[in-house]
Amino acid sequence: MPDDDNLPTAAAVTLRAPPFSPLNPSMWFAVLECGFKASKITNKLTQFTHAASFLPLDVLPQVSDVISKASTSTTPYEDLKTAILSKLQPSIATRLKELCSKDELGDESLQTYCIA
C-alpha cells in the first residue's frame, strides 16, 4: 500500500468572479485575473476552466472554437481571452460613434466612453 504522506495533494479553491459584462470584457478579465492571483491559480488550463465556466451561455457559441481546442493548446486561457476581447470589446471607433450620437452626456463623463 502506498504511503499517503508522499502523494501530491490538491487543494480546492473557491474563486468568485463578477458577472460577465459584454460591454466591458477587458475589465471583467482584469478582475478575474486579480482573483487568480489572490487564489494562487497559475496553471493556464485551470484559469481557462474557471473563465469558461463563468461565461454566460450566450457568449459560449462565440468562442466555441477556442473551447473545443483548449485541451490541446499550450495557452488556453490566453486564447479564450483574446477571442472574447476581439469579438466583444467595442472598438474605439464604435465608442466615439456612440458618444457623438448622444444628445447630452448628462451625468456621464467622456471617460466612460474612452476606456480602452
N, C-alpha and C positions, 0 to 999 in steps of 0.2 A: 504494500500500500504506500503511495507517495506521501511524502511529508508535506502537509498543507501549509506549513510555515514558509516554504520556499517557493510556493506558487505566486505568480504575479496577481495583484488584486486590481480591481477596477472599482472606482467609486461612482456612484450615481450622482449626477449633478443636475440640479434644478436650475433651469435658465428661463428667465422671464423676458419676453420681448414685447415692445409696444405693438399696437395694431399696425399692420402694414398700411402705408399711405401711398397710393399710386400717384398722388400729387407731388410727393417729395420722397422718392425711394432712397435717394442718397443719404438723407437724414436718418431714415429707418436703418440703413446699413451701418451708419456711424454709431447709433445707439446699440444695435445688435453686437457690433464689434467691441463696444465697451463691456457688454455682458460677457462676451467670450473671454476678455482679458480678466475681468473680475472673477470668473469661474475657472480660470486657468485652462480654457479649452483651446488647445493649439493645433490639434490634428485637423487638417483641412477637410477630410471626409466627414468628421464629426461636425465641423462647422457647417458644411453643406447640408447635412442631415437636419440639423437644427433649423437652419434658414429655410429650407424647403418645407419643413413641417409647419412653419409659421405663416407661410404664404396663403392668401385666400384662394379658394377654389377657382375663381375667375381669372387668376393670374397664371395658374399652373399650365394651361394649354399653350400659353405664350412662350414658355420655357421648357416644353416637354422634350425637345431635342437634347437639351443640356441635362435634364433629369435622367433621361434614358442612357446617357453616356457617362454618368457620374462614377460608376464603379470602375471604369477603365481609365478615367482621367487622372493625371497627376496633380491637377489644380481644380478640383470640382467646385469648391467654394468660389474661387475667383471667376470661373466660367459662369456660374449662376449669377453672380453679382454683375458681371459685365453684360450678360444677356438682359437682365432686368433693367439695368440702367440705360442700355442702348434702346430698349423697346418702350420704356415707360417714362424716363426722365424727360420732361419738356425741354426743348432746346431754348437757347437764349432768344432766338428769333420768335418762337412761339410766345415766350413770356413778354417780349416787347410788343407784339401784336395785341396781346391781351391787355396790356397796360394802356396802349394807345386807343383801344376801343372803349375803354371805360370813360364814362362822362365825368365822374368825380372819383377821387380816391377816398374821400370821407376820412375815416379813422385809419385806413390802411396807409402804409408808407411805401415809398418806392422800393425800399429794401425787400419787402415781401415778394416782389416780382423779380428781383435781380439776384437772388441767392442761387449760386451755381451748384 
